[in-house]
Amino acid sequence: MTKHPEPDVRHYGHAHAASIRELLLDVHDEVYEGVDDPLAPREAFARFVDGWSGKEGFACVVAYDEDEPVGYAYGAPLTSATTWWTKVVPAPPPEFTAETGLRTFALSELMVRTPWRGTGASRLIHDELLCGRPEDRVTLLVHKDHVKVRALYEGWGYELVGEVVPFDGAPVLCTMVLALHGADESARA
Protein backbone atom coordinates (compact mmCIF):
# COMPACT_ATOMS: atom_id res chain seq x y z
CA MET A 1 0.00 0.00 0.00
CA THR A 2 1.28 3.44 -0.92
CA LYS A 3 1.78 5.77 2.03
CA HIS A 4 -0.10 9.02 1.53
CA PRO A 5 0.41 12.24 3.49
CA GLU A 6 -2.46 13.59 5.56
CA PRO A 7 -4.90 15.12 3.07
CA ASP A 8 -5.64 18.83 3.04
CA VAL A 9 -9.37 19.29 3.65
CA ARG A 10 -11.23 22.24 2.17
CA HIS A 11 -14.73 23.34 3.14
CA TYR A 12 -17.37 24.50 0.69
CA GLY A 13 -20.95 25.74 1.01
CA HIS A 14 -23.96 26.55 -1.10
CA ALA A 15 -22.22 29.59 -2.61
CA HIS A 16 -19.41 27.35 -3.96
CA ALA A 17 -21.69 24.73 -5.54
CA ALA A 18 -21.12 25.72 -9.16
CA SER A 19 -17.34 25.84 -8.73
CA ILE A 20 -17.07 22.28 -7.33
CA ARG A 21 -19.85 20.59 -9.34
CA GLU A 22 -17.62 19.07 -12.04
CA LEU A 23 -15.12 17.87 -9.44
CA LEU A 24 -17.88 16.10 -7.50
CA LEU A 25 -19.18 14.49 -10.70
CA ASP A 26 -15.71 13.47 -11.89
CA VAL A 27 -14.82 11.77 -8.59
CA HIS A 28 -18.22 10.05 -8.59
CA ASP A 29 -17.68 8.80 -12.16
CA GLU A 30 -14.34 7.29 -11.18
CA VAL A 31 -15.63 5.69 -7.97
CA TYR A 32 -18.73 4.24 -9.65
CA GLU A 33 -17.09 3.16 -12.93
CA GLY A 34 -18.47 -0.25 -13.91
CA VAL A 35 -20.91 -0.38 -10.97
CA ASP A 36 -24.46 -1.57 -11.66
CA ASP A 37 -26.41 1.03 -9.71
CA PRO A 38 -29.30 3.27 -10.79
CA LEU A 39 -27.32 6.29 -9.56
CA ALA A 40 -24.05 5.35 -11.28
CA PRO A 41 -24.64 7.24 -14.56
CA ARG A 42 -23.31 10.81 -14.43
CA GLU A 43 -26.66 12.32 -15.50
CA ALA A 44 -28.55 10.53 -12.71
CA PHE A 45 -26.04 11.50 -10.06
CA ALA A 46 -25.88 15.09 -11.32
CA ARG A 47 -29.54 15.55 -10.34
CA PHE A 48 -28.66 14.61 -6.75
CA VAL A 49 -25.59 16.87 -6.68
CA ASP A 50 -27.69 19.78 -7.96
CA GLY A 51 -30.52 19.06 -5.53
CA TRP A 52 -28.32 18.89 -2.46
CA SER A 53 -25.97 21.72 -3.43
CA GLY A 54 -29.00 23.92 -4.17
CA LYS A 55 -30.00 23.82 -0.50
CA GLU A 56 -29.07 26.90 1.50
CA GLY A 57 -27.50 24.76 4.27
CA PHE A 58 -25.40 22.65 1.87
CA ALA A 59 -21.99 21.76 3.30
CA CYS A 60 -19.20 19.91 1.53
CA VAL A 61 -15.62 18.95 2.32
CA VAL A 62 -13.13 17.82 -0.30
CA ALA A 63 -9.84 16.26 0.73
CA TYR A 64 -6.79 16.82 -1.46
CA ASP A 65 -3.39 15.17 -1.68
CA GLU A 66 -1.51 18.20 -3.01
CA ASP A 67 -3.88 19.21 -5.87
CA GLU A 68 -5.28 15.71 -6.40
CA PRO A 69 -8.80 15.13 -5.00
CA VAL A 70 -8.86 12.23 -2.54
CA GLY A 71 -12.62 12.19 -1.92
CA TYR A 72 -15.45 14.20 -0.51
CA ALA A 73 -18.57 14.25 1.62
CA TYR A 74 -21.58 16.53 1.49
CA GLY A 75 -25.07 17.01 2.83
CA ALA A 76 -27.50 19.52 4.31
CA PRO A 77 -29.82 19.91 7.30
CA LEU A 78 -33.29 18.37 7.05
CA THR A 79 -36.05 20.98 7.13
CA SER A 80 -39.57 20.66 8.49
CA ALA A 81 -40.71 19.95 4.91
CA THR A 82 -38.44 16.90 4.52
CA THR A 83 -39.73 13.55 3.29
CA TRP A 84 -36.56 11.78 4.51
CA TRP A 85 -38.37 9.64 7.09
CA THR A 86 -41.64 9.10 5.17
CA LYS A 87 -40.89 5.69 3.63
CA VAL A 88 -38.68 4.26 6.40
CA VAL A 89 -39.83 0.81 7.58
CA PRO A 90 -40.57 0.29 10.38
CA ALA A 91 -41.96 3.81 10.61
CA PRO A 92 -40.15 5.79 13.33
CA PRO A 93 -42.41 7.60 15.82
CA PRO A 94 -43.36 11.23 15.07
CA GLU A 95 -41.18 12.56 17.88
CA PHE A 96 -38.19 10.94 16.16
CA THR A 97 -38.97 12.29 12.69
CA ALA A 98 -39.97 15.86 13.59
CA GLU A 99 -37.47 18.18 11.90
CA THR A 100 -36.78 21.86 12.47
CA GLY A 101 -33.81 22.54 10.19
CA LEU A 102 -31.54 22.35 13.23
CA ARG A 103 -32.16 18.80 14.43
CA THR A 104 -30.69 16.51 11.77
CA PHE A 105 -27.93 16.84 9.22
CA ALA A 106 -28.34 14.44 6.27
CA LEU A 107 -25.03 13.10 4.99
CA SER A 108 -25.86 12.49 1.35
CA GLU A 109 -22.52 11.35 -0.06
CA LEU A 110 -19.16 10.16 1.21
CA MET A 111 -16.74 8.75 -1.32
CA VAL A 112 -13.01 8.18 -1.52
CA ARG A 113 -11.01 7.38 -4.64
CA THR A 114 -9.39 3.94 -4.79
CA PRO A 115 -5.75 4.95 -4.16
CA TRP A 116 -6.73 6.45 -0.79
CA ARG A 117 -9.07 3.74 0.47
CA GLY A 118 -7.91 2.06 3.66
CA THR A 119 -5.85 5.11 4.64
CA GLY A 120 -8.33 6.68 7.06
CA ALA A 121 -9.32 9.30 4.49
CA SER A 122 -13.03 8.45 4.68
CA ARG A 123 -13.10 8.96 8.45
CA LEU A 124 -11.13 12.20 8.15
CA ILE A 125 -13.53 13.55 5.50
CA HIS A 126 -16.60 12.41 7.51
CA ASP A 127 -15.37 13.98 10.73
CA GLU A 128 -14.35 17.24 9.03
CA LEU A 129 -17.80 17.59 7.48
CA LEU A 130 -19.51 17.08 10.84
CA CYS A 131 -17.05 19.04 12.99
CA GLY A 132 -18.83 22.00 14.53
CA ARG A 133 -22.25 21.13 13.07
CA PRO A 134 -25.03 22.61 15.23
CA GLU A 135 -27.47 19.73 14.64
CA ASP A 136 -28.15 17.08 17.28
CA ARG A 137 -27.64 14.16 14.93
CA VAL A 138 -26.64 13.05 11.47
CA THR A 139 -28.44 10.56 9.25
CA LEU A 140 -27.38 8.72 6.14
CA LEU A 141 -28.54 6.00 3.77
CA VAL A 142 -26.41 3.02 2.79
CA HIS A 143 -27.18 0.16 0.42
CA LYS A 144 -28.49 -2.80 2.40
CA ASP A 145 -26.27 -5.14 0.38
CA HIS A 146 -23.10 -3.16 1.19
CA VAL A 147 -22.39 -5.02 4.42
CA LYS A 148 -18.81 -3.73 4.81
CA VAL A 149 -19.90 -0.11 4.43
CA ARG A 150 -22.71 -0.58 6.95
CA ALA A 151 -20.23 -2.17 9.38
CA LEU A 152 -17.87 0.78 8.89
CA TYR A 153 -20.63 3.24 9.83
CA GLU A 154 -21.67 1.10 12.80
CA GLY A 155 -18.04 1.18 13.93
CA TRP A 156 -18.25 4.98 13.85
CA GLY A 157 -21.32 4.85 16.13
CA TYR A 158 -24.21 4.95 13.64
CA GLU A 159 -27.31 2.97 14.54
CA LEU A 160 -29.81 1.37 12.17
CA VAL A 161 -33.23 3.02 12.20
CA GLY A 162 -34.91 1.03 9.41
CA GLU A 163 -34.94 0.41 5.69
CA VAL A 164 -36.21 2.53 2.82
CA VAL A 165 -36.68 2.49 -0.93
CA PRO A 166 -36.72 6.27 -1.45
CA PHE A 167 -37.90 6.26 -5.08
CA ASP A 168 -38.98 3.81 -7.77
CA GLY A 169 -36.00 1.86 -9.08
CA ALA A 170 -33.83 2.58 -6.03
CA PRO A 171 -32.25 -0.29 -4.11
CA VAL A 172 -33.20 -1.06 -0.51
CA LEU A 173 -31.23 1.32 1.69
CA CYS A 174 -30.58 1.26 5.42
CA THR A 175 -31.36 4.47 7.27
CA MET A 176 -28.77 5.11 9.97
CA VAL A 177 -28.40 7.82 12.63
CA LEU A 178 -25.49 9.07 14.73
CA ALA A 179 -25.94 11.38 17.72
CA LEU A 180 -23.66 14.44 17.64
CA HIS A 181 -22.18 16.32 20.62
CA GLY A 182 -23.27 13.55 22.99
CA ALA A 183 -26.88 14.47 22.21
CA ASP A 184 -29.46 12.45 24.09
CA GLU A 185 -31.42 10.70 21.40
CA SER A 186 -34.30 9.86 23.76
CA ALA A 187 -36.78 9.81 20.90
CA ARG A 188 -35.19 6.75 19.28
CA ALA A 189 -37.10 4.74 16.75
Backbone as JSON, one array per atom type, in Angstrom:
{
  "sequence": "MTKHPEPDVRHYGHAHAASIRELLLDVHDEVYEGVDDPLAPREAFARFVDGWSGKEGFACVVAYDEDEPVGYAYGAPLTSATTWWTKVVPAPPPEFTAETGLRTFALSELMVRTPWRGTGASRLIHDELLCGRPEDRVTLLVHKDHVKVRALYEGWGYELVGEVVPFDGAPVLCTMVLALHGADESARA",
  "N": [[0.85, -1.19, 0.0], [0.54, 2.19, -0.83], [1.98, 4.85, 0.9], [0.34, 7.69, 1.97], [0.39, 11.23, 2.42], [-1.14, 13.16, 5.08], [-4.28, 14.24, 4.07], [-5.22, 17.47, 2.74], [-7.91, 19.28, 3.78], [-10.67, 20.92, 2.45], [-13.29, 23.25, 2.89], [-16.59, 23.78, 1.69], [-19.54, 25.59, 0.68], [-23.0, 26.31, -0.02], [-22.74, 28.56, -1.7], [-20.5, 27.93, -3.16], [-21.17, 25.91, -4.85], [-21.44, 25.74, -7.72], [-18.78, 25.98, -8.53], [-17.54, 23.64, -7.65], [-18.94, 21.57, -8.73], [-18.31, 20.0, -11.14], [-16.0, 18.68, -10.26], [-17.05, 17.1, -8.17], [-18.73, 15.45, -9.68], [-16.86, 14.22, -11.4], [-15.2, 12.75, -9.61], [-17.14, 11.04, -8.58], [-17.83, 9.64, -10.97], [-15.46, 8.21, -11.41], [-15.29, 6.62, -9.04], [-17.63, 5.12, -9.23], [-17.35, 3.75, -11.61], [-18.18, 1.18, -13.8], [-19.99, 0.06, -12.03], [-23.06, -1.47, -11.25], [-25.65, 0.29, -10.71], [-28.49, 2.28, -10.07], [-27.89, 4.95, -9.71], [-25.41, 5.33, -10.74], [-24.85, 6.34, -13.41], [-23.6, 9.41, -14.77], [-25.46, 11.49, -15.41], [-27.7, 10.84, -13.87], [-26.67, 10.97, -11.26], [-25.9, 13.63, -11.23], [-28.28, 15.04, -10.91], [-28.81, 14.62, -8.2], [-26.56, 15.82, -7.0], [-27.02, 18.49, -7.8], [-29.49, 18.94, -6.56], [-28.91, 18.66, -3.77], [-26.77, 20.49, -3.46], [-28.07, 22.8, -4.05], [-29.44, 23.51, -1.82], [-29.77, 25.81, 0.83], [-28.38, 25.3, 3.23], [-26.35, 23.6, 2.46], [-23.38, 21.74, 2.82], [-20.01, 20.89, 2.23], [-17.07, 18.93, 2.13], [-13.91, 18.57, 0.69], [-11.21, 16.48, 0.29], [-7.76, 16.79, -0.36], [-4.78, 15.56, -1.85], [-2.02, 17.12, -2.18], [-2.72, 18.71, -5.12], [-4.52, 16.87, -5.95], [-7.7, 15.42, -5.92], [-8.87, 13.53, -3.21], [-11.21, 12.56, -2.1], [-14.63, 13.12, -1.05], [-17.3, 14.54, 0.97], [-20.72, 15.36, 1.45], [-23.71, 17.19, 2.37], [-26.8, 18.3, 3.9], [-28.85, 20.15, 6.23], [-31.91, 18.69, 7.43], [-35.1, 19.93, 6.73], [-38.26, 21.16, 8.06], [-40.0, 20.44, 6.1], [-39.12, 18.08, 5.04], [-39.05, 14.85, 3.43], [-37.61, 12.74, 4.21], [-37.93, 10.74, 6.23], [-40.31, 9.52, 5.59], [-40.79, 7.08, 4.1], [-39.5, 5.14, 5.57], [-39.12, 1.94, 6.99], [-39.31, -0.14, 9.79], [-41.79, 2.35, 10.52], [-40.54, 5.22, 12.04], [-41.35, 6.79, 15.21], [-43.39, 9.81, 15.46], [-42.15, 11.77, 17.11], [-39.51, 11.22, 16.73], [-39.07, 11.76, 14.06], [-39.69, 14.42, 13.65], [-38.66, 17.43, 12.28], [-36.67, 20.41, 12.31], [-34.89, 21.9, 10.92], [-32.68, 22.35, 12.32], [-32.22, 20.07, 13.71], [-31.39, 17.6, 12.45], [-28.71, 16.61, 10.43], [-28.32, 15.62, 7.14], [-26.27, 13.35, 5.74], [-25.39, 13.07, 2.6], [-23.57, 12.08, 0.65], [-20.52, 10.27, 0.7], [-17.47, 9.66, -0.44], [-14.46, 8.05, -1.49], [-11.59, 8.03, -3.46], [-10.06, 5.21, -5.08], [-7.1, 4.9, -4.72], [-6.73, 5.99, -2.18], [-8.23, 4.58, -0.39], [-8.68, 2.78, 2.64], [-6.85, 4.22, 4.06], [-7.69, 5.83, 6.07], [-8.81, 8.09, 5.14], [-11.57, 8.34, 4.57], [-12.78, 8.49, 7.1], [-11.56, 10.81, 8.09], [-12.57, 12.75, 6.26], [-15.35, 12.48, 6.73], [-15.48, 13.2, 9.5], [-14.49, 15.83, 9.39], [-16.49, 17.08, 7.89], [-18.62, 16.98, 9.68], [-17.67, 18.25, 11.92], [-18.22, 20.71, 14.28], [-20.85, 21.05, 13.52], [-24.15, 22.28, 14.11], [-26.37, 20.7, 14.51], [-28.25, 18.09, 16.24], [-27.94, 15.48, 15.48], [-26.86, 13.17, 12.9], [-27.84, 11.76, 9.82], [-27.84, 9.08, 7.46], [-27.99, 7.2, 4.37], [-27.43, 3.89, 3.35], [-26.6, 1.34, 1.05], [-28.34, -1.66, 1.49], [-27.19, -4.08, 0.8], [-24.49, -3.55, 0.95], [-22.58, -4.63, 3.03], [-20.05, -4.31, 4.28], [-19.69, -1.54, 4.22], [-21.84, -0.69, 5.77], [-21.06, -1.85, 8.21], [-18.74, -0.37, 8.68], [-19.83, 2.21, 9.16], [-21.35, 1.58, 11.44], [-19.27, 1.0, 13.16], [-18.36, 3.55, 13.54], [-20.26, 4.52, 15.18], [-22.88, 4.85, 14.24], [-26.36, 4.02, 14.2], [-28.77, 1.64, 13.17], [-31.88, 2.57, 11.86], [-33.99, 1.83, 10.22], [-35.28, 0.53, 7.1], [-35.41, 1.66, 3.67], [-36.86, 2.4, 0.52], [-36.29, 4.87, -1.38], [-37.21, 5.96, -3.83], [-38.86, 4.96, -6.88], [-37.24, 2.26, -8.44], [-34.95, 2.5, -6.98], [-32.46, 0.92, -4.9], [-32.84, -1.16, -1.93], [-32.27, 0.61, 0.96], [-30.45, 1.21, 3.96], [-31.4, 3.13, 6.7], [-29.58, 5.16, 8.76], [-28.47, 6.55, 11.9], [-26.56, 8.9, 13.76], [-25.77, 10.2, 16.86], [-24.8, 13.52, 17.61], [-22.4, 15.55, 19.39], [-22.74, 14.28, 21.85], [-25.44, 14.17, 22.11], [-28.59, 13.52, 23.59], [-30.46, 11.07, 22.46], [-33.26, 10.55, 23.0], [-35.64, 10.11, 21.76], [-35.66, 7.78, 20.22], [-36.1, 5.55, 17.45]],
  "CA": [[0.0, 0.0, 0.0], [1.28, 3.44, -0.92], [1.78, 5.77, 2.03], [-0.1, 9.02, 1.53], [0.41, 12.24, 3.49], [-2.46, 13.59, 5.56], [-4.9, 15.12, 3.07], [-5.64, 18.83, 3.04], [-9.37, 19.29, 3.65], [-11.23, 22.24, 2.17], [-14.73, 23.34, 3.14], [-17.37, 24.5, 0.69], [-20.95, 25.74, 1.01], [-23.96, 26.55, -1.1], [-22.22, 29.59, -2.61], [-19.41, 27.35, -3.96], [-21.69, 24.73, -5.54], [-21.12, 25.72, -9.16], [-17.34, 25.84, -8.73], [-17.07, 22.28, -7.33], [-19.85, 20.59, -9.34], [-17.62, 19.07, -12.04], [-15.12, 17.87, -9.44], [-17.88, 16.1, -7.5], [-19.18, 14.49, -10.7], [-15.71, 13.47, -11.89], [-14.82, 11.77, -8.59], [-18.22, 10.05, -8.59], [-17.68, 8.8, -12.16], [-14.34, 7.29, -11.18], [-15.63, 5.69, -7.97], [-18.73, 4.24, -9.65], [-17.09, 3.16, -12.93], [-18.47, -0.25, -13.91], [-20.91, -0.38, -10.97], [-24.46, -1.57, -11.66], [-26.41, 1.03, -9.71], [-29.3, 3.27, -10.79], [-27.32, 6.29, -9.56], [-24.05, 5.35, -11.28], [-24.64, 7.24, -14.56], [-23.31, 10.81, -14.43], [-26.66, 12.32, -15.5], [-28.55, 10.53, -12.71], [-26.04, 11.5, -10.06], [-25.88, 15.09, -11.32], [-29.54, 15.55, -10.34], [-28.66, 14.61, -6.75], [-25.59, 16.87, -6.68], [-27.69, 19.78, -7.96], [-30.52, 19.06, -5.53], [-28.32, 18.89, -2.46], [-25.97, 21.72, -3.43], [-29.0, 23.92, -4.17], [-30.0, 23.82, -0.5], [-29.07, 26.9, 1.5], [-27.5, 24.76, 4.27], [-25.4, 22.65, 1.87], [-21.99, 21.76, 3.3], [-19.2, 19.91, 1.53], [-15.62, 18.95, 2.32], [-13.13, 17.82, -0.3], [-9.84, 16.26, 0.73], [-6.79, 16.82, -1.46], [-3.39, 15.17, -1.68], [-1.51, 18.2, -3.01], [-3.88, 19.21, -5.87], [-5.28, 15.71, -6.4], [-8.8, 15.13, -5.0], [-8.86, 12.23, -2.54], [-12.62, 12.19, -1.92], [-15.45, 14.2, -0.51], [-18.57, 14.25, 1.62], [-21.58, 16.53, 1.49], [-25.07, 17.01, 2.83], [-27.5, 19.52, 4.31], [-29.82, 19.91, 7.3], [-33.29, 18.37, 7.05], [-36.05, 20.98, 7.13], [-39.57, 20.66, 8.49], [-40.71, 19.95, 4.91], [-38.44, 16.9, 4.52], [-39.73, 13.55, 3.29], [-36.56, 11.78, 4.51], [-38.37, 9.64, 7.09], [-41.64, 9.1, 5.17], [-40.89, 5.69, 3.63], [-38.68, 4.26, 6.4], [-39.83, 0.81, 7.58], [-40.57, 0.29, 10.38], [-41.96, 3.81, 10.61], [-40.15, 5.79, 13.33], [-42.41, 7.6, 15.82], [-43.36, 11.23, 15.07], [-41.18, 12.56, 17.88], [-38.19, 10.94, 16.16], [-38.97, 12.29, 12.69], [-39.97, 15.86, 13.59], [-37.47, 18.18, 11.9], [-36.78, 21.86, 12.47], [-33.81, 22.54, 10.19], [-31.54, 22.35, 13.23], [-32.16, 18.8, 14.43], [-30.69, 16.51, 11.77], [-27.93, 16.84, 9.22], [-28.34, 14.44, 6.27], [-25.03, 13.1, 4.99], [-25.86, 12.49, 1.35], [-22.52, 11.35, -0.06], [-19.16, 10.16, 1.21], [-16.74, 8.75, -1.32], [-13.01, 8.18, -1.52], [-11.01, 7.38, -4.64], [-9.39, 3.94, -4.79], [-5.75, 4.95, -4.16], [-6.73, 6.45, -0.79], [-9.07, 3.74, 0.47], [-7.91, 2.06, 3.66], [-5.85, 5.11, 4.64], [-8.33, 6.68, 7.06], [-9.32, 9.3, 4.49], [-13.03, 8.45, 4.68], [-13.1, 8.96, 8.45], [-11.13, 12.2, 8.15], [-13.53, 13.55, 5.5], [-16.6, 12.41, 7.51], [-15.37, 13.98, 10.73], [-14.35, 17.24, 9.03], [-17.8, 17.59, 7.48], [-19.51, 17.08, 10.84], [-17.05, 19.04, 12.99], [-18.83, 22.0, 14.53], [-22.25, 21.13, 13.07], [-25.03, 22.61, 15.23], [-27.47, 19.73, 14.64], [-28.15, 17.08, 17.28], [-27.64, 14.16, 14.93], [-26.64, 13.05, 11.47], [-28.44, 10.56, 9.25], [-27.38, 8.72, 6.14], [-28.54, 6.0, 3.77], [-26.41, 3.02, 2.79], [-27.18, 0.16, 0.42], [-28.49, -2.8, 2.4], [-26.27, -5.14, 0.38], [-23.1, -3.16, 1.19], [-22.39, -5.02, 4.42], [-18.81, -3.73, 4.81], [-19.9, -0.11, 4.43], [-22.71, -0.58, 6.95], [-20.23, -2.17, 9.38], [-17.87, 0.78, 8.89], [-20.63, 3.24, 9.83], [-21.67, 1.1, 12.8], [-18.04, 1.18, 13.93], [-18.25, 4.98, 13.85], [-21.32, 4.85, 16.13], [-24.21, 4.95, 13.64], [-27.31, 2.97, 14.54], [-29.81, 1.37, 12.17], [-33.23, 3.02, 12.2], [-34.91, 1.03, 9.41], [-34.94, 0.41, 5.69], [-36.21, 2.53, 2.82], [-36.68, 2.49, -0.93], [-36.72, 6.27, -1.45], [-37.9, 6.26, -5.08], [-38.98, 3.81, -7.77], [-36.0, 1.86, -9.08], [-33.83, 2.58, -6.03], [-32.25, -0.29, -4.11], [-33.2, -1.06, -0.51], [-31.23, 1.32, 1.69], [-30.58, 1.26, 5.42], [-31.36, 4.47, 7.27], [-28.77, 5.11, 9.97], [-28.4, 7.82, 12.63], [-25.49, 9.07, 14.73], [-25.94, 11.38, 17.72], [-23.66, 14.44, 17.64], [-22.18, 16.32, 20.62], [-23.27, 13.55, 22.99], [-26.88, 14.47, 22.21], [-29.46, 12.45, 24.09], [-31.42, 10.7, 21.4], [-34.3, 9.86, 23.76], [-36.78, 9.81, 20.9], [-35.19, 6.75, 19.28], [-37.1, 4.74, 16.75]],
  "C": [[0.88, 1.23, 0.0], [0.94, 4.31, 0.28], [1.44, 7.15, 1.49], [0.03, 9.99, 2.7], [-1.02, 12.55, 3.92], [-3.06, 14.54, 4.54], [-5.21, 16.51, 3.63], [-7.15, 18.87, 2.8], [-9.87, 20.72, 3.5], [-12.74, 22.2, 2.3], [-15.41, 24.22, 2.09], [-18.83, 24.57, 1.16], [-21.77, 25.96, -0.23], [-23.42, 27.53, -2.14], [-21.12, 29.05, -3.54], [-19.89, 26.23, -4.87], [-21.28, 24.66, -7.01], [-19.64, 25.46, -9.4], [-16.81, 24.43, -8.44], [-17.9, 21.19, -8.01], [-19.13, 19.56, -10.2], [-16.67, 18.16, -11.27], [-15.9, 16.75, -8.76], [-18.32, 15.02, -8.49], [-18.02, 13.64, -11.2], [-15.26, 12.4, -10.9], [-15.88, 10.67, -8.54], [-18.07, 9.09, -9.77], [-16.56, 7.78, -11.98], [-14.7, 6.22, -10.15], [-16.67, 4.67, -8.43], [-18.53, 3.62, -11.03], [-17.32, 1.66, -12.9], [-19.42, -0.8, -12.87], [-22.34, -0.38, -11.51], [-25.33, -0.97, -10.56], [-27.22, 2.08, -10.45], [-28.76, 4.7, -10.67], [-25.92, 6.41, -10.15], [-23.88, 6.27, -12.49], [-24.5, 8.7, -14.11], [-24.58, 11.66, -14.41], [-27.58, 12.08, -14.3], [-27.97, 11.14, -11.45], [-26.03, 13.02, -10.06], [-27.15, 15.7, -10.73], [-29.45, 15.62, -8.81], [-27.67, 15.69, -6.3], [-26.27, 18.23, -6.73], [-28.75, 19.99, -6.89], [-29.95, 19.39, -4.17], [-27.56, 20.22, -2.41], [-26.84, 22.97, -3.58], [-29.64, 24.3, -2.85], [-29.13, 24.87, 0.18], [-28.06, 26.37, 2.53], [-26.49, 23.74, 3.77], [-24.0, 22.85, 2.43], [-21.25, 20.62, 2.63], [-17.75, 20.05, 1.98], [-15.01, 18.09, 1.23], [-11.73, 17.71, 0.26], [-8.94, 16.19, -0.5], [-5.45, 16.28, -0.98], [-2.64, 16.05, -2.68], [-2.7, 18.76, -3.79], [-4.78, 18.09, -6.37], [-6.43, 15.44, -5.43], [-8.74, 13.68, -4.5], [-10.28, 11.69, -2.45], [-13.37, 13.36, -1.32], [-16.66, 13.64, 0.24], [-19.39, 15.54, 1.58], [-22.96, 16.16, 2.0], [-25.67, 18.36, 3.19], [-28.45, 19.16, 5.45], [-31.19, 19.55, 6.71], [-34.2, 19.47, 7.57], [-37.36, 20.34, 7.58], [-40.37, 20.1, 7.32], [-40.1, 18.65, 4.35], [-39.36, 15.68, 4.39], [-38.76, 12.41, 3.62], [-37.07, 10.55, 5.24], [-39.65, 8.97, 6.6], [-41.76, 7.62, 4.83], [-40.06, 4.71, 4.45], [-39.57, 3.2, 7.05], [-38.88, 0.08, 8.54], [-40.6, 1.81, 10.58], [-41.52, 4.3, 11.99], [-41.29, 6.64, 13.9], [-42.27, 9.08, 15.44], [-42.35, 12.07, 15.84], [-39.74, 12.33, 17.41], [-38.0, 11.64, 14.82], [-39.24, 13.78, 12.57], [-38.68, 16.63, 13.34], [-37.73, 19.68, 11.98], [-35.8, 22.62, 11.58], [-32.55, 22.62, 11.03], [-31.34, 21.02, 13.94], [-31.25, 17.77, 13.78], [-29.96, 16.99, 10.53], [-27.95, 15.55, 8.42], [-27.04, 14.39, 5.49], [-25.42, 12.36, 3.72], [-24.81, 11.62, 0.67], [-21.22, 11.38, 0.73], [-18.46, 9.18, 0.29], [-15.27, 9.11, -1.36], [-12.5, 7.41, -2.73], [-10.14, 6.19, -4.22], [-7.99, 4.08, -4.19], [-5.69, 5.34, -2.67], [-7.64, 5.64, 0.12], [-8.17, 2.97, 1.44], [-6.84, 2.91, 4.32], [-6.41, 5.96, 5.78], [-8.92, 7.94, 6.47], [-10.83, 9.44, 4.65], [-13.43, 8.96, 6.06], [-12.72, 10.43, 8.62], [-12.15, 13.11, 7.46], [-14.86, 13.63, 6.25], [-16.53, 13.35, 8.71], [-15.22, 15.48, 10.45], [-15.69, 17.86, 8.63], [-18.69, 17.86, 8.7], [-18.95, 17.94, 11.97], [-17.73, 20.41, 13.11], [-20.27, 22.14, 14.05], [-23.14, 21.43, 14.27], [-26.13, 21.58, 15.46], [-27.18, 18.72, 15.75], [-27.69, 15.73, 16.76], [-27.4, 14.26, 13.43], [-27.28, 11.74, 11.02], [-27.84, 10.33, 7.87], [-28.1, 7.46, 5.68], [-27.39, 5.21, 3.18], [-27.09, 1.79, 2.2], [-27.21, -1.01, 1.4], [-27.49, -3.89, 2.08], [-24.8, -4.8, 0.62], [-22.75, -3.37, 2.67], [-21.14, -4.38, 5.03], [-18.98, -2.24, 5.1], [-20.79, 0.11, 5.65], [-21.91, -0.83, 8.22], [-19.28, -1.03, 9.71], [-18.63, 1.88, 9.64], [-21.02, 2.83, 11.25], [-20.46, 1.27, 13.71], [-17.8, 2.64, 14.31], [-19.36, 5.44, 14.78], [-22.71, 5.01, 15.55], [-25.06, 3.76, 14.06], [-28.36, 2.86, 13.44], [-31.16, 1.82, 12.69], [-34.26, 2.15, 11.48], [-34.41, 0.95, 7.99], [-35.88, 1.27, 4.86], [-35.86, 2.28, 1.36], [-37.2, 3.89, -1.26], [-37.44, 6.68, -2.73], [-37.94, 5.0, -5.93], [-37.66, 3.53, -8.47], [-34.79, 1.93, -8.17], [-33.67, 1.24, -5.32], [-32.77, -0.09, -2.69], [-32.0, -0.45, 0.21], [-31.51, 1.24, 3.18], [-30.47, 2.71, 5.86], [-30.64, 4.36, 8.61], [-28.68, 6.5, 10.58], [-27.25, 7.76, 13.62], [-25.77, 10.33, 15.54], [-24.65, 12.19, 17.7], [-23.58, 15.11, 18.99], [-22.69, 15.6, 21.86], [-24.74, 13.79, 23.2], [-27.63, 13.27, 22.73], [-30.53, 12.2, 23.05], [-32.55, 9.9, 22.06], [-35.51, 9.5, 22.92], [-36.35, 8.82, 19.8], [-36.35, 6.02, 18.66], [-37.25, 3.41, 17.43]]
}
